[in-house]
Amino acid sequence: MFSTRKNSLPSPSLEDSFFPLSSASSMALSFGLPSSSSSSGSGDSGAIDTDLILAAELGQALLEKNEELAASLEQTEKEVEVRRTLHCVQVLAEDGEVHVSLCNGQGGTPVDQPRRERHNSWQVVAMAAEAHLILSAVCPFESENHQSYKCTGYRSQDKGFHVEKALLHVFARSAPYTPVPVVHMEEVVDGEKVHYNVPSELSDHLFRKFLCSDSIHPVKLVQDFVLAGLAEDWSVSMTAESESYLVAAKRLQTCCHGVDASQCYWIHQLQKDLTSPAADEDPGSSNTADASGKESRTRRGAESLRPAFSLDVNPEVGGELYLLRPSLLLQLEELLTKREEIMNNKRLQGINEGDKQICEAEINKDEAHESCNGISGSLFGFSGVVFRNVPVSLWALPAFHQLLLRPSVPSHTETIKKLGHKLEKLLAPYGISMVTEGGGLRLTAQPMGLIGQVFVSDAANNHVTIVVSLNLDLLAALLFSLPDWRLLWCHNSRFIKQFSLPPPPGTPFRPFSLFPESFSFDMSFWSGPAWDEKLFHAAVREASHGTVEQVKLVDTFSHPDLSQTSFCYRLTYCSHTHAVSHTQALTFHKQLQLLLTSRLQLTIR
């Protein structure tokens, strides 16, 4: 506990002076009254009544002002004391903690019982966020465990604090906000080398390697859980993630199940100067697997690249358009074709007879397994990150990991039923329900919505197959009770440390940032006829560093004489990974205003 130091507070100004009045005090006024025999008695009596009324009104006004200033001083004392306490962050170790003990009710968190009104508490979470600290734990304060503790009492008076039911608040450093990097990419798409810039709001969603073989990330744990369950009835084989994030627009015409063209990140390639050294590189060179290799190679020719990036393009105009893959289904057939070619080469053109025998033994083993199951013997799996240009909302993910599974047999009603029965057995205990729709199945859960699908897909060669598609990020949030999907993409070591000893699905996640504050600000602006809401949401994600969890359209107005429309959006700032104070949220909001003005040419109202 901390004693209040009044001498550290600024003195009130002259007009804010205190008056020694209280609700229990009385005001005595004496007037020299003439005798009743005076001829002017009636007139003086009216004047006296007026004076008494004015005096009473003055006293009431002074009393109200005094109470208002007293409440203001008390609130200022709380803020100053909290700020003084949290100034120790300047000497705090990187993994250090700040312990603040408060009487029951003072903290203003849900742990306080009964909980006071916000203005009547210390608002410790909000004050800590101003010092870039997060509340990591709240536990009972046991004074006997602190030998040096001495209860000095309120304002050093003899009356001590109420230690009973007091709470100890533990604060830790928040992860810093890092600048948004500009990522240049180089990939080979359909034999053509393509240079492009990754949208700024997606730059932190590349090369995270959540699904690598030695990963302990919850997305990988959920994938292993699903595959292990399916492996009880099928032989499951997974292929490595494709390194290509970019696909040609023409692929949407052949394979577009569940893909909305309006939710794609459409990209023009960067135009290259044909005289630059980068243009003389071998177009058949292979892609670089890691981020450092891609960025360094692109940086060599960065001076010769002219940006032509756009999110607002029409897929029906122009044949050289590309998009960030919105679904792995666009690459599934290509991977299956390559896999069959490799298997055929191993079987028919092996390097030696021993390789042939091994390959034939593996194939015979798979065929025997298929015959034992009767319906479908093997599942081919493919997983990786995909991108959707969706509005900012609580459970709308601009990037997530998708798992695709395809049985080795053509479409069959019994196969869908068996897959649905197995998935329901695996996932129903975690709140996932299945609905039959259009000959397939939809997997849904609250509050996320759609989690996955089992559907019939028409491939380019008119070969009808069954495909299982699962959103691994939403599954991870559901199976480990994550309060926010953005936790999956954070760089905070406190998050991944909880999965160092892989917990079984159903183990609830322990938040390392308790009771984060939320702040709402409105953004109003005028736009022209070329308004595109997707560009606005992209700017929100970039300017706020991903701290905006909800964007709601509040009002619109079209000017009758001008070809302009006014939009008003309400943005809610909240983060379970970083400290978001009122000051920080307001700073992000002002940065968004500058971005909308400079990039989208909007007029802020």
Secondary structure, DSSP 8 states (H G I E B T S, - for coil): -----GGGS----GGG---S--TT-----------TT-TTHHHHHHHHHHHHHHHHHHHHHHHHHHHHHHHHHHHHHHHHHHHHHHGGGGG--TT-EEEEEE-TTTS-STTSSS---GGGS--HHHHHHHTTEEEEEEEE--GGG-TT-----GGG-SS----TT-EEEEEEE----------EEEEEETTEEEEEE--GGGGGGSS--TTSTT---HHHHHHHHHHHHHTTTSEEEE----S--EEETTHHHH--TT--GGGS-EE---EE-TTSGGGGS-TT----SSHHHHHHHHHHTGGGEE----S---TTS-SS-EEE-S-THHHHHHHHHHHHHHHHHHHHS-SSHHHHHHHHHHHHHHHHHHHHHSS--EEEEEEEEEE------TT--SEEEEEEEEESS---HHHHHHHHHHHHHHHGGGT-EEEEETTEEEEEETTTEEEEEEEEEE-TTS-EEEEEEEEHHHHHHHHTT-S-GGGGG---HHHHHTTSS---TT-----SS-S---EEEEEEEEE-TT--HHHHHHHHHHHTTT-EEEEEEEEEEE-SSSS-EEEEEEEEE--SSS---HHHHHHHHHHHHHHHHHTS--EE-
